Amino acid sequence: MGQVFARRWLERLGEEGHVSALSTLYPRIPHRIDGELLRYAARFGLLAHKDDQIDEHDRYAIRAGFWREIDVTAATGHSSEQA
């Protein structure tokens, strides 16, 4: 879930320079991006199987997925092509 959000977010951003700047912030995702990430997860699937809140374990997993995609993008210079 986090990787999909990161890919879409990076596509909207459109500039590669921001990826390297963002990757220096690891492990902290900027508050505005983190809020958007968790809302995306809640809206597009994660809560379909659960009650009305994302638990802490899921939040860690979502954020880890986000950072995996940022790392791949920073290392290769472009977004990955995985679905």
Protein Blocks (a to p, Z undefined) as FASTA:
>chain_A
ZZmmmmmmmmmnopaklmmmmmmmpcbdcfklmmmmmmmmmmnommmmmcfbdcfklmmm
mmmmmmmmmmmmmmnopacfbZZ
